[in-house]
Amino acid sequence: MGLATVLLDLQMSGRLSYDAGRNTMFVNFEGMAIRSNDDIESVRRVLAAFCDRIGHKVSRMVNCDGFRLDESEVDAYFEMVRQLQLKYYSSANRFTTSAFMRMKLDAAFGESDPASHVCETHAQAAAHAQSR
């Protein structure tokens, strides 16, 4: 594993937190970019390790504001997320002010996964998570 991979894993680890009282994992993808298969693998590796330490399925809240996903990586990224979701998440709420990103996320998860929800703001996502 090269230095760039180690640094990306460390950066990704700093974007995660867990609230045991609410059984909710918070993921901050704000300003993050996925440009390659290596980026996808780093995200997968760090999220899986984090969830393995928790030891049971969690509700997931993701800040996607300013998140950039290269078109060439869209299919591979969303497939990786689907696999993690099946194994580790009881629900997933995502939020972003970007109408374009909400549309992408809805297309990837909205119809096929009733446990996923995409909102415009953190407050809306939190309210949706609480109503479940």
Secondary structure, DSSP 8 states (H G I E B T S, - for coil): --HHHHHHHHHHHTTEEEETTTTEEEEE-TT-EE-SHHHHHHHHHHHHHHHHHH-S-EEEEEE-TT-EE-GGGHHHHHHHHHHHHHHHEEEEEEE-S-HHHHHHHIIIIITT-TTEEEESSHHHHHHHHHH-
